[in-house]
Amino acid sequence: MKKNFGIFALLLVVCVATASLSDSFLTAYNLENVLRRSALFGILSIGVGFVIITGGIDLSLGSVVCLTGCALPWLLTVQHWPLPLALLGVAAMSLSIGLFHGVLVTKLRIQPFIVTLCGLLLYRGIARGFTADQTVGFGADFKSLRLLATGKIPLFLGFELPAPLLFLAVVALIAAIFLNRTIFGRYLLALGRNPQAATYSGIPTERMTILAYVISSALAGLGGVLFVLDVNSAQPVDFGNFYELYAIAAAVLGGYSLRGGEGSIAGVLIGATLMQVLRNMITLVTTRNNVEFAIIGAVILLGVVADELARRFALRRRDALAVRTAQQTPI
C-alpha cells in the first residue's frame, strides 16, 4: 500500500509539472488520448504482472499483440471469416500461446526468459509470414466493431471517457478479486515468494505457473485486438514493438518485484498511467522524442534498484528485531 501511495504521488508530480510546462496537457483531447493509451497498456501490464508475481517474465507480449492485431483484420478482410469465428480464432490463438509457454517452463524446465524471447521472434515472424509483410486493416468496414476501441462516453464540459477504460475496469476488477480474494491468487503469491516451500505445502505450482502465462497471453491478445481496432490497421514489421517493455516497466513502477511474490493491481494501473504521462510529457515539452526508450530503461533500472535496496533494508530490520528479541528473552 505504501508503494502505491508513493507511485501515485509521483504521478501527481509529473502531471502538475507537465501541465505547468505545456498548455496542451489539460485539454480534453489530450487527456482522452492519455487515458485511452493508459487503458490499453494497463490491460497488457495486468497480464504480465501475473507472470512477474510467479517470478517469471514474458518478453513475447509485444509480438503476441502484433500476431493477434494482424490476425483479426487479416481473417476478416482477406480470408472473409465471419466475425464471431474470427474473434474465437484470435482468442484461441492467444490462450494456446500462453499454454505453450507454461508447458515449456514447467514441464521442460526451460527458463522463462529463453521461452518468451524465442516467442518474441517466433510470433512476429509468423505475423510477417501470413501477411507477406503487408499492412492489414479494416478499411471503411467494421465501424461498429471499431467502436470498442474508438468509442467515447460523454461526461461533462466536452470531456468524453474512452471506451477502452471500460475494458480496463472490468479486467482490473476481475484480476484484483482473483489475486486478493481467491485461493488461486494466494497460491500465485506463495509460488513467487518461495517455489520450493509452495511445492512442499501442496500447492499445484506447475498448474499455477501455466495459468499465469495463459492469463498474460490472453490479455496480450485482448490488447492486440483493441490496439488494431483503435488505429484501424497494423504493419507486422513494427506493430506492438517494445510494448512488453512498457508493460514490464509499468508493473515494476507499480510495486511488482521481479523476484516474484509481490504486486497489486492498483499499483500496476498507476504505473501504466505514469508511463503514458511520461511519454506525453516528452512529446509536449521536449523536441527529442527519441529519448523515450532511455527513460523507459531508466525507469526499469531504478525500479529494480529500489526493490533490491528495500529488500536489504527489510532483511537488516528483521535480523535486528530477531537479535533484540533474543536478548530480551530470559534464559
Secondary structure as a PSIPRED ss2 file (coil, helix, strand):
# PSIPRED VFORMAT (PSIPRED V4.0)

   1 M C   1.000  0.000  0.000
   2 K H   0.000  1.000  0.000
   3 K H   0.000  1.000  0.000
   4 N H   0.000  1.000  0.000
   5 F H   0.000  1.000  0.000
   6 G H   0.000  1.000  0.000
   7 I H   0.000  1.000  0.000
   8 F H   0.000  1.000  0.000
   9 A H   0.000  1.000  0.000
  10 L H   0.000  1.000  0.000
  11 L H   0.000  1.000  0.000
  12 L H   0.000  1.000  0.000
  13 V H   0.000  1.000  0.000
  14 V H   0.000  1.000  0.000
  15 C H   0.000  1.000  0.000
  16 V H   0.000  1.000  0.000
  17 A H   0.000  1.000  0.000
  18 T H   0.000  1.000  0.000
  19 A H   0.000  1.000  0.000
  20 S H   0.000  1.000  0.000
  21 L H   0.000  1.000  0.000
  22 S C   1.000  0.000  0.000
  23 D C   1.000  0.000  0.000
  24 S C   1.000  0.000  0.000
  25 F C   1.000  0.000  0.000
  26 L C   1.000  0.000  0.000
  27 T C   1.000  0.000  0.000
  28 A H   0.000  1.000  0.000
  29 Y H   0.000  1.000  0.000
  30 N H   0.000  1.000  0.000
  31 L H   0.000  1.000  0.000
  32 E H   0.000  1.000  0.000
  33 N H   0.000  1.000  0.000
  34 V H   0.000  1.000  0.000
  35 L H   0.000  1.000  0.000
  36 R H   0.000  1.000  0.000
  37 R H   0.000  1.000  0.000
  38 S H   0.000  1.000  0.000
  39 A H   0.000  1.000  0.000
  40 L H   0.000  1.000  0.000
  41 F H   0.000  1.000  0.000
  42 G H   0.000  1.000  0.000
  43 I H   0.000  1.000  0.000
  44 L H   0.000  1.000  0.000
  45 S H   0.000  1.000  0.000
  46 I H   0.000  1.000  0.000
  47 G H   0.000  1.000  0.000
  48 V H   0.000  1.000  0.000
  49 G H   0.000  1.000  0.000
  50 F H   0.000  1.000  0.000
  51 V H   0.000  1.000  0.000
  52 I H   0.000  1.000  0.000
  53 I H   0.000  1.000  0.000
  54 T C   1.000  0.000  0.000
  55 G C   1.000  0.000  0.000
  56 G C   1.000  0.000  0.000
  57 I C   1.000  0.000  0.000
  58 D C   1.000  0.000  0.000
  59 L C   1.000  0.000  0.000
  60 S C   1.000  0.000  0.000
  61 L H   0.000  1.000  0.000
  62 G H   0.000  1.000  0.000
  63 S H   0.000  1.000  0.000
  64 V H   0.000  1.000  0.000
  65 V H   0.000  1.000  0.000
  66 C H   0.000  1.000  0.000
  67 L H   0.000  1.000  0.000
  68 T H   0.000  1.000  0.000
  69 G H   0.000  1.000  0.000
  70 C H   0.000  1.000  0.000
  71 A H   0.000  1.000  0.000
  72 L H   0.000  1.000  0.000
  73 P H   0.000  1.000  0.000
  74 W H   0.000  1.000  0.000
  75 L H   0.000  1.000  0.000
  76 L H   0.000  1.000  0.000
  77 T H   0.000  1.000  0.000
  78 V H   0.000  1.000  0.000
  79 Q C   1.000  0.000  0.000
  80 H C   1.000  0.000  0.000
  81 W C   1.000  0.000  0.000
  82 P C   1.000  0.000  0.000
  83 L H   0.000  1.000  0.000
  84 P H   0.000  1.000  0.000
  85 L H   0.000  1.000  0.000
  86 A H   0.000  1.000  0.000
  87 L H   0.000  1.000  0.000
  88 L H   0.000  1.000  0.000
  89 G H   0.000  1.000  0.000
  90 V H   0.000  1.000  0.000
  91 A H   0.000  1.000  0.000
  92 A H   0.000  1.000  0.000
  93 M H   0.000  1.000  0.000
  94 S H   0.000  1.000  0.000
  95 L H   0.000  1.000  0.000
  96 S H   0.000  1.000  0.000
  97 I H   0.000  1.000  0.000
  98 G H   0.000  1.000  0.000
  99 L H   0.000  1.000  0.000
 100 F H   0.000  1.000  0.000
 101 H H   0.000  1.000  0.000
 102 G H   0.000  1.000  0.000
 103 V H   0.000  1.000  0.000
 104 L H   0.000  1.000  0.000
 105 V H   0.000  1.000  0.000
 106 T H   0.000  1.000  0.000
 107 K C   1.000  0.000  0.000
 108 L C   1.000  0.000  0.000
 109 R C   1.000  0.000  0.000
 110 I C   1.000  0.000  0.000
 111 Q C   1.000  0.000  0.000
 112 P H   0.000  1.000  0.000
 113 F H   0.000  1.000  0.000
 114 I H   0.000  1.000  0.000
 115 V H   0.000  1.000  0.000
 116 T H   0.000  1.000  0.000
 117 L H   0.000  1.000  0.000
 118 C H   0.000  1.000  0.000
 119 G H   0.000  1.000  0.000
 120 L H   0.000  1.000  0.000
 121 L H   0.000  1.000  0.000
 122 L H   0.000  1.000  0.000
 123 Y H   0.000  1.000  0.000
 124 R H   0.000  1.000  0.000
 125 G H   0.000  1.000  0.000
 126 I H   0.000  1.000  0.000
 127 A H   0.000  1.000  0.000
 128 R H   0.000  1.000  0.000
 129 G H   0.000  1.000  0.000
 130 F H   0.000  1.000  0.000
 131 T C   1.000  0.000  0.000
 132 A C   1.000  0.000  0.000
 133 D C   1.000  0.000  0.000
 134 Q C   1.000  0.000  0.000
 135 T C   1.000  0.000  0.000
 136 V E   0.000  0.000  1.000
 137 G E   0.000  0.000  1.000
 138 F C   1.000  0.000  0.000
 139 G C   1.000  0.000  0.000
 140 A C   1.000  0.000  0.000
 141 D C   1.000  0.000  0.000
 142 F C   1.000  0.000  0.000
 143 K H   0.000  1.000  0.000
 144 S H   0.000  1.000  0.000
 145 L H   0.000  1.000  0.000
 146 R H   0.000  1.000  0.000
 147 L H   0.000  1.000  0.000
 148 L H   0.000  1.000  0.000
 149 A H   0.000  1.000  0.000
 150 T H   0.000  1.000  0.000
 151 G C   1.000  0.000  0.000
 152 K E   0.000  0.000  1.000
 153 I E   0.000  0.000  1.000
 154 P E   0.000  0.000  1.000
 155 L E   0.000  0.000  1.000
 156 F E   0.000  0.000  1.000
 157 L C   1.000  0.000  0.000
 158 G C   1.000  0.000  0.000
 159 F E   0.000  0.000  1.000
 160 E E   0.000  0.000  1.000
 161 L E   0.000  0.000  1.000
 162 P E   0.000  0.000  1.000
 163 A C   1.000  0.000  0.000
 164 P H   0.000  1.000  0.000
 165 L H   0.000  1.000  0.000
 166 L H   0.000  1.000  0.000
 167 F H   0.000  1.000  0.000
 168 L H   0.000  1.000  0.000
 169 A H   0.000  1.000  0.000
 170 V H   0.000  1.000  0.000
 171 V H   0.000  1.000  0.000
 172 A H   0.000  1.000  0.000
 173 L H   0.000  1.000  0.000
 174 I H   0.000  1.000  0.000
 175 A H   0.000  1.000  0.000
 176 A H   0.000  1.000  0.000
 177 I H   0.000  1.000  0.000
 178 F H   0.000  1.000  0.000
 179 L H   0.000  1.000  0.000
 180 N H   0.000  1.000  0.000
 181 R H   0.000  1.000  0.000
 182 T C   1.000  0.000  0.000
 183 I H   0.000  1.000  0.000
 184 F H   0.000  1.000  0.000
 185 G H   0.000  1.000  0.000
 186 R H   0.000  1.000  0.000
 187 Y H   0.000  1.000  0.000
 188 L H   0.000  1.000  0.000
 189 L H   0.000  1.000  0.000
 190 A H   0.000  1.000  0.000
 191 L H   0.000  1.000  0.000
 192 G H   0.000  1.000  0.000
 193 R H   0.000  1.000  0.000
 194 N C   1.000  0.000  0.000
 195 P H   0.000  1.000  0.000
 196 Q H   0.000  1.000  0.000
 197 A H   0.000  1.000  0.000
 198 A H   0.000  1.000  0.000
 199 T H   0.000  1.000  0.000
 200 Y H   0.000  1.000  0.000
 201 S C   1.000  0.000  0.000
 202 G C   1.000  0.000  0.000
 203 I C   1.000  0.000  0.000
 204 P C   1.000  0.000  0.000
 205 T H   0.000  1.000  0.000
 206 E H   0.000  1.000  0.000
 207 R H   0.000  1.000  0.000
 208 M H   0.000  1.000  0.000
 209 T H   0.000  1.000  0.000
 210 I H   0.000  1.000  0.000
 211 L H   0.000  1.000  0.000
 212 A H   0.000  1.000  0.000
 213 Y H   0.000  1.000  0.000
 214 V H   0.000  1.000  0.000
 215 I H   0.000  1.000  0.000
 216 S H   0.000  1.000  0.000
 217 S H   0.000  1.000  0.000
 218 A H   0.000  1.000  0.000
 219 L H   0.000  1.000  0.000
 220 A H   0.000  1.000  0.000
 221 G H   0.000  1.000  0.000
 222 L H   0.000  1.000  0.000
 223 G H   0.000  1.000  0.000
 224 G H   0.000  1.000  0.000
 225 V H   0.000  1.000  0.000
 226 L H   0.000  1.000  0.000
 227 F H   0.000  1.000  0.000
 228 V H   0.000  1.000  0.000
 229 L H   0.000  1.000  0.000
 230 D H   0.000  1.000  0.000
 231 V H   0.000  1.000  0.000
 232 N C   1.000  0.000  0.000
 233 S E   0.000  0.000  1.000
 234 A E   0.000  0.000  1.000
 235 Q C   1.000  0.000  0.000
 236 P C   1.000  0.000  0.000
 237 V C   1.000  0.000  0.000
 238 D C   1.000  0.000  0.000
 239 F C   1.000  0.000  0.000
 240 G C   1.000  0.000  0.000
 241 N C   1.000  0.000  0.000
 242 F C   1.000  0.000  0.000
 243 Y H   0.000  1.000  0.000
 244 E H   0.000  1.000  0.000
 245 L H   0.000  1.000  0.000
 246 Y H   0.000  1.000  0.000
 247 A H   0.000  1.000  0.000
 248 I H   0.000  1.000  0.000
 249 A H   0.000  1.000  0.000
 250 A H   0.000  1.000  0.000
 251 A H   0.000  1.000  0.000
 252 V H   0.000  1.000  0.000
 253 L H   0.000  1.000  0.000
 254 G C   1.000  0.000  0.000
 255 G C   1.000  0.000  0.000
 256 Y C   1.000  0.000  0.000
 257 S C   1.000  0.000  0.000
 258 L C   1.000  0.000  0.000
 259 R C   1.000  0.000  0.000
 260 G C   1.000  0.000  0.000
 261 G C   1.000  0.000  0.000
 262 E C   1.000  0.000  0.000
 263 G C   1.000  0.000  0.000
 264 S C   1.000  0.000  0.000
 265 I H   0.000  1.000  0.000
 266 A H   0.000  1.000  0.000
 267 G H   0.000  1.000  0.000
 268 V H   0.000  1.000  0.000
 269 L H   0.000  1.000  0.000
 270 I H   0.000  1.000  0.000
 271 G H   0.000  1.000  0.000
 272 A H   0.000  1.000  0.000
 273 T H   0.000  1.000  0.000
 274 L H   0.000  1.000  0.000
 275 M H   0.000  1.000  0.000
 276 Q H   0.000  1.000  0.000
 277 V H   0.000  1.000  0.000
 278 L H   0.000  1.000  0.000
 279 R H   0.000  1.000  0.000
 280 N H   0.000  1.000  0.000
 281 M H   0.000  1.000  0.000
 282 I H   0.000  1.000  0.000
 283 T H   0.000  1.000  0.000
 284 L H   0.000  1.000  0.000
 285 V H   0.000  1.000  0.000
 286 T C   1.000  0.000  0.000
 287 T C   1.000  0.000  0.000
 288 R C   1.000  0.000  0.000
 289 N H   0.000  1.000  0.000
 290 N H   0.000  1.000  0.000
 291 V H   0.000  1.000  0.000
 292 E H   0.000  1.000  0.000
 293 F H   0.000  1.000  0.000
 294 A H   0.000  1.000  0.000
 295 I H   0.000  1.000  0.000
 296 I H   0.000  1.000  0.000
 297 G H   0.000  1.000  0.000
 298 A H   0.000  1.000  0.000
 299 V H   0.000  1.000  0.000
 300 I H   0.000  1.000  0.000
 301 L H   0.000  1.000  0.000
 302 L H   0.000  1.000  0.000
 303 G H   0.000  1.000  0.000
 304 V H   0.000  1.000  0.000
 305 V H   0.000  1.000  0.000
 306 A H   0.000  1.000  0.000
 307 D H   0.000  1.000  0.000
 308 E H   0.000  1.000  0.000
 309 L H   0.000  1.000  0.000
 310 A H   0.000  1.000  0.000
 311 R H   0.000  1.000  0.000
 312 R H   0.000  1.000  0.000
 313 F H   0.000  1.000  0.000
 314 A H   0.000  1.000  0.000
 315 L H   0.000  1.000  0.000
 316 R H   0.000  1.000  0.000
 317 R H   0.000  1.000  0.000
 318 R H   0.000  1.000  0.000
 319 D H   0.000  1.000  0.000
 320 A H   0.000  1.000  0.000
 321 L H   0.000  1.000  0.000
 322 A H   0.000  1.000  0.000
 323 V H   0.000  1.000  0.000
 324 R H   0.000  1.000  0.000
 325 T H   0.000  1.000  0.000
 326 A H   0.000  1.000  0.000
 327 Q H   0.000  1.000  0.000
 328 Q H   0.000  1.000  0.000
 329 T C   1.000  0.000  0.000
 330 P C   1.000  0.000  0.000
 331 I C   1.000  0.000  0.000
